[in-house]
Amino acid sequence: MFTTKDTKRRKVGSRKGLGFVRFVSFVVKLPCMAHSVAAHLQVQIADYDRFIRTVIPGYDAMRAVQLELLARRLPAQGRVLDLGGGTGALAAAVAERFSEVEIEIWDTDPAMLAVARERCARFGDRVSLVARSFAEPLPPCDAVVACIALHHVKDLAAKGKIYAAIHRALRPGGLLANADAVMSTVPWLREATFQKWEDFIVAQGISREQARDYFAVWAKEDYYPPLATELDLLKSAGFAEPECFWHVALFAVFGACPQPA
Ligand SMILES: C[S@@+](CC[C@H](N)C(=O)[O-])C[C@H]1O[C@@H](n2cnc3c(N)ncnc32)[C@H](O)[C@@H]1O
């Protein structure tokens, strides 16, 4: 288990008297929860932003949906957590669009965070990096976003606990907008979905063999539950009306507000 013992935290300053203290955790060791995107995706981190668009259909479309949802729910000076924020592309898009909002990127891969640090430097202390697992307790916030990150939680009970932690962290009126893969367990439908995903990857210039190899490698660490299961988990975690906001092929943006509208 990744505990606070494994990190050395440095206070980097508080902001606008909002009553919270901002920390950046520098990872010394991340025994169990450590994640290496380079190894998992078989990609050089410098190439991640290009590569991800060749294997994830709808990657940019999902971001647009998340931003649109935030525009409807986020207070002007709200605070957003980006779980598994990786190279900071989503956080940067949020910071760009909402000029007074603060964003924390939580991630366990130091190489991804290094890219995020560089990308988000121009936003100063509005964007902070937290080298910590999203399975740890979360601070109060107005929105939680995640993009193709929570599928790393293979155990549904563990995922339910993360959703419950998100529910606790969200202030009234808040929003969870999670963009991720969802997959039917019905064999023929599952097969058809993988086929379409494979066709997309091949259309980006990657060989069919390579695409199948990716799926085999990713399956070791990833789990894409059916959408209905995700929505049930959110309901059990306390969210009043879990909803799918967008869904094309196997990718979806789903989530909920903590309380009924
Ligand atoms: C496929 S990348 C997605 C990155 C980014 N959200 C994006 O849309 O490009 C998944 C990210 O989740 C991070 N991750 C995996 N397990 C994690 C955990 N337990 N806590 C925090 N981040 C985690 C990985 O390090 C990686 O950066």
The ligand as an SDF file (V2000), in Angstrom:
LIG
                    3D

 27 29  0  0  0  0  0  0  0  0999 V2000
   -3.7780    6.5220  -19.8600 C   0  0  0  0  0  0  0  0  0  0  0  0
   -3.1400    7.6760  -18.7500 S   0  0  0  0  0  0  0  0  0  0  0  0
   -4.2910    9.0390  -18.9000 C   0  0  0  0  0  0  0  0  0  0  0  0
   -3.6220   10.3480  -18.6090 C   0  0  0  0  0  0  0  0  0  0  0  0
   -4.4980   11.5640  -18.8290 C   0  0  0  0  0  0  0  0  0  0  0  0
   -5.6240   11.5810  -17.9260 N   0  0  0  0  0  0  0  0  0  0  0  0
   -4.9760   11.6660  -20.2370 C   0  0  0  0  0  0  0  0  0  0  0  0
   -6.1720   11.8060  -20.4590 O   0  0  0  0  0  0  0  0  0  0  0  0
   -4.1560   11.6480  -21.1570 O   0  0  0  0  0  0  0  0  0  0  0  0
   -3.5880    7.0350  -17.1500 C   0  0  0  0  0  0  0  0  0  0  0  0
   -2.9460    7.8080  -16.0090 C   0  0  0  0  0  0  0  0  0  0  0  0
   -3.4260    7.3010  -14.7530 O   0  0  0  0  0  0  0  0  0  0  0  0
   -2.3260    7.2770  -13.8610 C   0  0  0  0  0  0  0  0  0  0  0  0
   -2.6070    6.3340  -12.7640 N   0  0  0  0  0  0  0  0  0  0  0  0
   -2.7070    4.9840  -12.8240 C   0  0  0  0  0  0  0  0  0  0  0  0
   -2.9890    4.4890  -11.6060 N   0  0  0  0  0  0  0  0  0  0  0  0
   -3.0700    5.5670  -10.7720 C   0  0  0  0  0  0  0  0  0  0  0  0
   -3.3540    5.7120   -9.3710 C   0  0  0  0  0  0  0  0  0  0  0  0
   -3.6140    4.6560   -8.5880 N   0  0  0  0  0  0  0  0  0  0  0  0
   -3.3770    6.9640   -8.8530 N   0  0  0  0  0  0  0  0  0  0  0  0
   -3.1240    8.0380   -9.6310 C   0  0  0  0  0  0  0  0  0  0  0  0
   -2.8510    7.9640  -10.9540 N   0  0  0  0  0  0  0  0  0  0  0  0
   -2.8260    6.7360  -11.5070 C   0  0  0  0  0  0  0  0  0  0  0  0
   -1.1550    6.8740  -14.7360 C   0  0  0  0  0  0  0  0  0  0  0  0
    0.0770    7.1670  -14.1450 O   0  0  0  0  0  0  0  0  0  0  0  0
   -1.4400    7.6780  -15.9890 C   0  0  0  0  0  0  0  0  0  0  0  0
   -0.8370    8.9320  -15.9650 O   0  0  0  0  0  0  0  0  0  0  0  0
  1  2  1  0
  2  3  1  0
  2 10  1  0
  3  4  1  0
  4  5  1  0
  5  6  1  0
  5  7  1  0
  7  8  2  0
  7  9  1  0
 10 11  1  0
 11 12  1  0
 11 26  1  0
 12 13  1  0
 13 14  1  0
 13 24  1  0
 14 15  1  0
 14 23  1  0
 15 16  2  0
 16 17  1  0
 17 18  1  0
 17 23  2  0
 18 19  1  0
 18 20  2  0
 20 21  1  0
 21 22  2  0
 22 23  1  0
 24 25  1  0
 24 26  1  0
 26 27  1  0
M  CHG  2   2   1   9  -1
M  END
$$$$
